Amino acid sequence: MAGRAPERKASVKAARADCFAVVAARFNEAISKKLVDGALAALEAHGVGGPAVEVHWVPGSFELPQAALALARSRRYAGLVCVGVVIRGETPHHEHISREAAAGIREAAMATGVPVTFGVITALTESQAWDRAGGAVGNRGEEAALAALEMVSFIQRVQSGASRRRRGRRG
């Protein structure tokens, strides 16, 4: 059974200079808008809002990875939040879309080092999708934004610790 994402262990606060992007799929747009709202609210609650956040819309979840990779390569963003909705239909098409969206989003993060999170709902029914877009099971957009904030903080800690160790060895 699906549930809410686990609670974070520590408070996450983005640096003032950190810019984030939310990349949203227009397919199933009404539900995607709820995911975007959840992501924006989570970022705002953690000190990232207004001009520090951009929202970019793409046709569907299959296009999320290409948009994420282009945005990550621009080096303008500390983190990216990808949101979309894939609902099972009468054919296995949804499986291909979901798998490729997940793999491509992961690849964008791995290829660039920029945290890119997966807030794509993969549901069997429209009702299940609504439950995951601010309904009974939480908001996957909010959860993906919180994961992006946490990963940006993690990477910043790793990079600052690594640079301190390098300086220590030289001196």
N, C-alpha and C positions, 0 to 999 in steps of 0.2 A: 504494500500500500504506500502511496506517495504521501509525503508530508512536507512540512516546512524545512528549509535548510537549517543546519545546525547553527547555534548561536556562535558568534565570534568570541574568542578567548580574551581579546584585548580591544580597547577602543582604537578606532582608526580615524586619523585626521589627516587630510591631504594638505600638502604645502600650498600656500597661497598661489604660487606660480604654476601649479599643476593644472593643465587643461585636459579635459576628457571629452570624448565623443560617444554619442549613442548612435548606433547604426541600426535602423529599424526596417523590417520587411513590410511592404504594403499589402501583401497577400494576407487575407483575414485582418484587414486594417483596423476594424473596430476593436478587436482584441489586442492587436499590436499597440494601439494607442494607449491602452491601459498599462501595458508593459513599459512603454516609454514614460508614462506618468510616474510609475513606480520607481524607475531608474532615476529620473530627475529629482524626485522627492528624496530619495536616499542620498544622492550626491549633495543636494542642497542641505540636508540635515547634517552632513559632515563637512560643511564649509566650502563646497564647490558648487557654484551656481552662476546664474547670469551669463556674462560673456566668457566665463571659463568652461562652458559646456556648449557643445554644438550637437545638433540632431541632424542626421543624414538619413534620408529615406531611399531605399532601393526596391526594385520590383518584388522580390520574394526572398525566402530564406536561402535559396541556392546562390543568390548573388551576394549574400552577406560576407563570405570569405574574401572575395575580390575587393569589395569596398574596404573591408577591415585592413587588408594588406596594403592597399594604396594609402589609407590614412596613417597606418603605423609607419610606413616607409617615409612619410612626410616629416616625421620626428617632431610634429607640433603637439602631440598628445602624450600625457603620462600613461593613460590607459584608455581602452575602448570597451564599450559594452554593446554586445550584439543581441538584439531581440527579434523574435519572429514567432510565427505560429504555423505548425504543420499538423494538419488533422487527417487522420486516416480516411481514405476514400474507398472506392470499390476495387481498386487495383493496388499493387504493392508500390506504386509511385512514391508514396509518402516515406517509405523506408529508404529509398535512394536519396531523396531530398534531405532527410534528416541526417543520414550517414555522411553525405558529402558536406553538408553545412558544418557539422561537428568537426570533421577532419580538416576542413579548410580553415575554420576559425582557429583550431589548435595550431595549424601550420603557420598562420599569420603571426601568432604569438611567438612560436619557436624561431621563425626566420628573422624576426626583428628584435626580439627581446622585450617588446612592449606588451604589457599585460592586455590580453584580449579575452573577454569572458563570454560564456555561452548562456544566454538567457532565452533560448529558443524552446518554446513549448512543443512537445511532440505528444499529441493526445489522440486517443481513439475516437473521441466525440467532441463536438463543439462545447457541450456542457462541461466536460473535463477541462477544456482549454480555458473557459471562463473562470472555473474554480482556481486555476493557476495564474490568473491575470488579476488578482486582487480579491478573489473569492475565498472559499473555505480552505484552500490549500496555500494561501499566500500569494505573493506576486513575484514571479520569476525575474521580472525586470529589476525589481528592488534587490533581489538576491544577487543578481549578476553585477549590479552596480556596487554592492557591498564587497563582493569578491574582487572586483577591479580595484577598489580603494585599498583593500587588504594586500593585494599583490603588489601594487605600486609601493606601498609602505615597506613590504618585505624586500623588494628589489632595491629600494633606496638604502635600507639597512645593510644588505649584503654588499652593495657597492661602496658604501662609506666604510664599512669594516674592512673590506678588501684593500681599499686605498690606504687605510691606517696601517695595516700589516705590511704593505709594500714600503711605506715610508719608514717604518720601524726597522726593517731589514737593511735599508741603505745607510742609516745613520748609525 
